[in-house]
Amino acid sequence: MNIQTGLAVATLLFAMSAMAVAGSSDVVVENAWARASIGTSRPGAAYMMVRNAGAEAVTLIGIETPAAGMAEIHRTATDSRGVSSMSPAGDIEIGPGEAAKLEPGGLHGMLMGLRTPLKQGDSFDLTLRFADGGTVAVAVPVLGIAARGPGR
């Protein structure tokens, strides 16, 4: 095999392997929302459904937003005494055809150091970052302070 044929075969194999790998382009974000905040001294939270419409797993590695000084995905856990606590969730793998629910009392986007209050009727931009280097941007509408989700 000559060099040109070898390069053509290598290019073809690389292209075929890239097609088989799911990535952030296979992610669909549904029902994003946040509650209105009380000023900026307390953190806000963002909720949504992150669905993997691809054939391979994707890994959500973080979030960012200009609305907060720091944004992380947190998990709420309740111990045997009924005491709840929150901590960073780390990377979240979403299998093919599956979804990660970011909802009150579970996984959620924690927005620390709010730059301005989250006001009902406003929205803010949030970007999800994935292990493949891709991102997905979403506009997050702000609902009332007692909201339990879109339509509730």
N, C-alpha and C positions, 0 to 999 in steps of 0.2 A: 504494500500500500504506500502510495506517495504522500508527501506532506499535505498537499491540497485535499486529497481524499480523507486523510486522517482528521484534518481540521473541519471538514464538512460533517463527518460522522460525529465528532465531538460536539459541534454546534447543534446538530440535530438532537443528540441525546440530552444536552443541557436544556434545550427548548422543551422537549417532551417531559423532562423531570419538573420543570417549572410549571407546566400546565397541571400536573398532578397534585401540586401543593396548594392547599386552601390558604387563604390569607384574609386580611382585613377587607378586601373587596367583596368577600362573601358574607359580611356582617350587615345585619339589618337592625336598626334601633327603633323600638316602638314605645309609645306611651311615656315619653320622657316628661318629668315634672319635678318641681321643687315646691316646698312650702315657703310662704312669706316669712321673713326673719324679724326678730325683735332687735333692730339696730344692727351693729356690726360686732358687738362684743362677744356674741355667742356664735358658734359655727352654724352653717347651713348644711343642707343635705340635698342630694339629687337622686332621683329614682328613675328607673327605666327597665325595659326588657331588652337584652342584648342577644339577638338570635343569630346563630351560625347557619346560613343557608347553603354552605358548601359541603363538600364530600370528605373533608379532612378537618381535624381539630384546629381551633385557633386559640391563642393565648392572649388574654387581656392583661397588660402589664401595668397600666396606669391611666390616670386622667389628668387633664389640666384645663384651667379656665382663667380668663382674665378677671373674673368676678371675685377670685380669692387669692390670697398670698400663697396658699398651699392646698392642694387637692389630692386626696388619696381614696382608694377604695377600702372601706372598713367593713368589719363584720361585727354584728351585735350578738353576744352570746349570754345566756342566762344560766347561772350555776344552780346547784341543787337547793340552795337557800332562797332562790328567786331573785338573786341580785344580778342585774344586767351590767355588762361592760362592753366597751368597744375597743377594737384593736385593728391595725392594718391587716388586710386579708391576704396580701401577697398576690402572686400571679393567679389568674383564674382561667383554667382551661375549659373551653366550651366545645363539646363534641359535635360531630356533624349532625345537623338536624335538631340540635338541642339549644337551650337558651339559659342565660344567667339572669335571674330576677334580682334586680336591685330594688328593694322594697323596705318600707318601715319595719324594723324589728329583725332585719337580716343583713344581707349585703347592701351597701349604699355608698354613694359618692359623698365623702365628708369634705366640706368646704370650709377650711380654717382661714382665719384672717380675712373675713369678707371686706372687700374694698368699699362697697356701698351696701346699704340694706337691700335685701331681696323683697321687692314690693309686688303685691298682687297685681296681676295684669301685665307686668313686665316679662321679659325673657332674657336669658343670657346664653352665650356660646360655651359649649363644653366639647373637648376633644378627647376621644378614647384612643389610647396608644396600644399597639399590638406587637407581639414578639417578632413578627415579620418585618417590622419597621414601618408598617402602614398606620394610618390614622383614619378615624371616622369622626366627622364633626356633626354636632347636633345642637339645635336651638332648644333650650329648656324653658318652657313656660312656668311662671311662678303663680301658684294657686294661693288660696287663702291660708291663713296661719293654722287653721284646724283641718285642712284638707286631708283626705285619706287616699287620694289618687284622682286621676282624671275622671270626671263624671260622678265623683262621690263627695 
